Every structure is written in C-alpha cells, then in structure tokens.
C-alpha cells in the first residue's frame, strides 16, 4: 500500500501552526525539528551539487561529447560514457520486457482472482523476494544462473538455426547482457507486482459489477474495464520498476562481464553506468578518470530523477483518478 | 435457431478464453515466486554446510578463517547509521506533522527523490564530502566506519521519515487535544502521549529501514572500504558482510566461495528476521485501524 498511500498525500493537519502563547520549550522543540528537516534537505540538494562540482574536470575536458563518445581509455586520457549509458538502458529495458508479463499476470491474479488465503501468502513471498539483498542475487547469478543460462539457453540459441540472428551471434559465456537482464528482471519483479496489485485493488467494485451485469466474462472485465481504469497507475508502477533497474549495481556488476564496448548480441559482455563506477572508482588514481566516473554518476542521478518523478506523477494521478471514481 | 446456437458457441468460446487467461495469470503468479525459491534454496543448500561455529566466530586468516569481523562490522555500521539516520528521520517525520504546512509537499518530493537515488551515488557523495577531504588532510586515511555509517544513515532517512509521518497522522487527534487541554506544551504532548501511542508503527518503519540498509553493498565500497582486521575505531576502515560476500564471490578460491555462501545465509536470515519483527509491530492498533 506504501506507494499509493504515499502518493495520495494527506490532508493538512488540524493543529495551529502559530506558537503564540507557547513557552520556550516549544520554541526549542520547533527549532530542533526544523534543523533536522533542513539537514535532510541540505543532504539531498548537496548530492546533486557535490557531484556536479566534483565532475567539473571531466565536464571541461569533454563537454557534451562525454555523452556521445564511446572511447573509454585511461591511457589515452579520453573518457566517453556512451557504452555505459547504452548498457544501462539495454539491460534495464530488457529486464522490463522479461519482468512485465510475469508481474502484470501475477498482479492480476493476486488482485482479481485469488481468494484471500492464496493472495496473502503469495503477496508475502513476493515481498520477501524484494528484501533479498542485491549482492546475494549476484552470488546466485555467478554460481547458478550464469552457467545455467550459458549451457541451456545461450548454447542452443547461438549454435541453432537462429545462430546468425544478430541478437544471438556471439559465443555464449554466461557473464553477459542476458544474465544481467534476467537478474534485474527478478529484482524489479516484486516492485511492479506489488504496486500494480495495489492499484488494481483500488479499482472500485461497482465498475466491475457493471461490466459483469452487461454479460462480460471475468477476463473481458479485467482486460476491458479494470486494466484501463488503472492504466496510468500501472504505467507508473512499470516506470518505477525501470528506475530500480537503472540504478541497480551489485548484482549486475557481478554478472555482466565488464566490457566497455557497445555490443548488440545478448550473449556478449557489457557494462552499465553503476557497475563501471563500482569496479573502477577505487582503482582510479588519475584525477580525470575519477572526475569522469563522478560525471557518470551525475548522469545516472539525472536519469533516475527523471524516470522516478515521472513514475510518481503517474501513480499520483492514477490513484487520484480511482479515488474520484470511488466517491 | 441457428443464430442462438452460434451465440451460445461464441459465449462458450469467450468463457473458455476467460478461463485460459485466468489460468495464465495464476501461472504467472507462480512463476513470480520461483526465483525466490531458487535463490533461497541455493543459499540454504550451499550456505548451511559451510556454516559452522568457527565460520561465525573465527577471525579472517590469510587462507580462509571466519566471518567474525564482517558480522561485527555490519552490526557496527547499522549502529552508526541509526545514530545518524534515526533522529533525522523520526524528528523530520514529526516536523511534517506538527509544523509542515505547505512546506510538506516540497519535503515529501525531496525525500522521494532521495529514496530513488541509486545507493551507489550516495556512496560516491559521501566519498566526495567525507572521505576525500580526510584523505587530503592526512594521506593514507579516508575510508572509515564513520563514513560507511553516514552513507547508510542517509539511505535510512526517507523510509523512517515517511513511516513516522504516516503513523503519527493516524493517531486520533483527541489524544493530542486532551494532552494540550491539560496544559502540556506541544513537545510534551508529542513525546509523552502521541509518539508512545504510535510506537509500534514507528518501530516498524525503523526495522524496515534497517533491513534495507543491512544488505547494501554499493554505498560501502567507497566509504567503509572493507577490512579483515578486527577493530572498533570509528576512523578506520571496517568490514561488512555484503562487502565480504562481494569480494569472496569474485575470488578464485573455493574456500572463499563457501564463506560467501555462508555469509549470504547469515545476511538473509538477519534481514528477514528484521522484516518479520517489523511485521509483528505493524499489528499495533493504530496501523490496523488505518488500513
């Protein structure tokens, strides 16, 4: 319920804001609370400002070309972020494509079909899935998922009749874009499922009953009435999932194979913005290299900010729409 | 007559399609649970045999050893993060309820932003603000338990702040009115009456936030730094379970792989027990009334 409830906002509290007639205790009380809130705000704004300032070296050296150059080399003192931006978008979108049918189907089942005694345990399990830390998924990815995918999915595909198809035209090795995307899909699945389930549950009953009364079957009601009703909220949930995938670091770093080149095939190694930071930042001694990595972080910050505020807006309007229908 | 027959046949087809799609959605719900079973199964299957008393309490050695430093490090980092993140989160939540006004929308937007920032970026921020200046002042230093805890503390704030605010708003206003009517100043009404009434919900938020940061690895890479030597100094690098899992998994040594699996099991048990505790506290009366 968290995100929906959060997005709804809350009614202004009834308490008077003026402190006239109150003692010193309350003045200090307000001051302390204000200080705490301002500290938090300062930290949030500080993140953007500090990243901007710390990456100025690289901004001066490469300008906007930083975003469009695919040359990443410390020896040549040239840093371009394109392979990482492409890698991040590639893996995240692929993860979304994999996770979408499963999480939407699951959400429909949990909200529309399942009786309470099935809904609660499955919802609980899906939420447990969300609480497993990224590094544990990475561990499983290295030792289980990557070898399994390489042997049972990638080898048949790349040596089979479709082997020359551009997406499959690479030697399978397990540590690649496909494995990273599958791991990401598993990690964003619980978020999309939980949020869209809440959105579907918020669709008022009379809307469904009207559809049944006109003779629609259960699926026709879901497909034609319930899903369109919650559309903007569900799109918001999906974009929220995308935002998670964009910033995910550890699991991806452990399985993506770390190659700062742009490859199309699913079975070739790649790199993402967050994983290049995780891998290279502690080893980087050259100031320009450090500054370039921080600029990548700044880009990632900007992208995730855009994606997430978009998602929040959609969920906000989505849940407001369904509340309006409730009245 | 024929048209009635086609009609009923079409109805049958529609019902069949409905059944099929419903079945498919059920199948998808089952598929969603499969990865959990696979991951948890793997961690238990591989981690449990590697888990001995010595794995828990041994100090790390050149070849192998135990996880004592990592476990204590994680607990220490959680403690430091709480010292920093809890007051900011809880008091910030109280501020939103007590004095927020129009300002609340802005603060809520900013905390949402903070919640969505990839954790590695927060690690980088703390590196730039804390680690780098220290390293410039006295070379050789920089990574510290303090910096790691600071990074985790920042990640805690949005969760704690949001849940505290939501729970406080669920407390009936009669409680506050009664306290104020008896002449209590507002701070006393809050800390003596309202906050204790909402205690369960606040603890839930705290436990959820702790569960979230306990498994964080990315923000520790450039702040806590990792350490295989036991120490409790706040200004020295410190080890943590997720960091050890990450490093051990990437090491060729078979022994370290087992250690990583055992560490993952401990970490997952730690996090899940915190989530369960959070759930227990959620059953306090104001939360259930609100739902």
Interface residues (C-beta under 8 A of the other chain):
Chain A: X1 X5 X6 X9 X10 X12 X13 X14 X15 X17 X22 X23 X25 X26 X28 X29 X30 X32 X33 X34 X36 X37 X39 X40 X41 X43 X44 X45 X46 X47 X50 X51 X54 X101 X102 X103 X104 X105 X106 X108 X109 X110 X112 X113 X114 X122 X125 X126 X128 X129 X131 X132 X133 X134 X135 X136 X137 X138 X139 X140 X142 X143 X144 X186 X189 X190 X193 X217 X218 X219 X220 X222 X223 X243 X246 X247 X248 X249 X250 X254 X274 X277 X278 X281 X282 X294 X297 X300 X301 X304 X305 X308 X309 X312
Chain B: X14 X15 X17 X18 X19 X21 X22 X24 X25 X26 X27 X28 X29 X31 X32 X33 X35 X36 X38 X39 X40 X42 X43 X46 X87 X88 X91 X92 X94 X95 X96 X97 X98 X99 X100 X101 X105 X107 X108 X109 X110 X111 X112 X113 X114 X116 X117 X118 X119 X120 X121 X122 X124 X125 X127 X128 X129 X154 X157 X161 X162 X166 X169 X173 X176 X185 X186 X187 X188 X190 X211 X212 X214 X215 X216 X217 X218 X221 X222 X242 X245 X246 X249 X250 X257 X260 X261 X264 X267 X268 X271 X272 X275 X291
